[in-house]
Amino acid sequence: MGKTESAVIAVFLLIAFPVSLFILGWWTSASLCLLGAAPIPEYAIAFSAFAGLAIGIAIAVLRLKHWVPRFYDLRKALAVLVYLFWSAVATAFFMGLPIGVLALGLLAGFYIGRRGRHADMEDAPFKKEARQAALFLAAVVGLVSLTMGILAIQEQRSMQHLLAMIGLGWLAASASGRTALVAVAVPILVAVQYLLARATASWGFKLGGKKA
C-alpha cells in the first residue's frame, strides 16, 4: 500500500470511527429515552454522544497503526453491518432522500475495487464479486427508496415540498401521481446505484495495477 493511500485511510479512520461512536451513543440513549425503556434525562443523551466521540478518538489513535494495513481485510459480515449503519445515518441526514445512500454506494464500490486489487485477485473472480456487491448495494438503495416512497405517498406535503424545489410540485397533488412517481423512481435509483457501484469498483481495481 502506498504512502498516499495509507494517509487517506488513516484520516478516514480518524474521522469515521469517532463519528460512528458519537452517532451510536446519541441514537442509543435517545431511543431508550423515547421508548421509556430507561429513565434517561435529556442531558444524558448529549453526554452519551460526546462520550462515544471521546472514546472513539482514543481508540482510533491507539489502534490506527494496526488498522491501516488491515483496512482491506475487514470481514464481509462486519463490512455489511458498517454499510447498513451508515445507510441509516445517510437516510436520516438527508431526511429520507436517497442521495446519501447513493454516495455511500460509490464509496463502497471503490472500497471493493481496492480490496480486490490489494488481494491480487484475478479479473474474472473480481468481476463476479463486484457484481454481487453491486447487486447488494442496489438492493439496499431500492429498499430505502421504496420505504421512504411509501411514507411520502401517505404524506402529501413532504413530497410536494421537495418536488416544488425542481418545479414538479404538481406531481404530488394526487395519491396516484405520488404512487406513479415512486413506481418510476425506485427502479431508476436501483439501476443507477448498480451501474455506479460497478464503475467505481472497476476504477478502484484498476488503480495501481495493469489488470483491467
Buried (B, 14 or more C-beta within 10 A) or exposed (E): BEEEBEEEBBEEBBEBBBBBBBBBBBBBBBEBBEEEEEEBEEEBBBBBBEBBBBBBBEBBEEEBEEBBEEBBEBEEEEBBEBBEBBBBBBBEEBEBBBEBBBEBBBBBBBBBBBBBBBEEBEEEEBBEBBBEBBBBBBEBBBBBBBEBBBEBBEBBEBBBEBBEEEEBBEBBEEEEBBBEBBEEBBEEBBEBBBEBBBBBBBBBBEEEEEEE
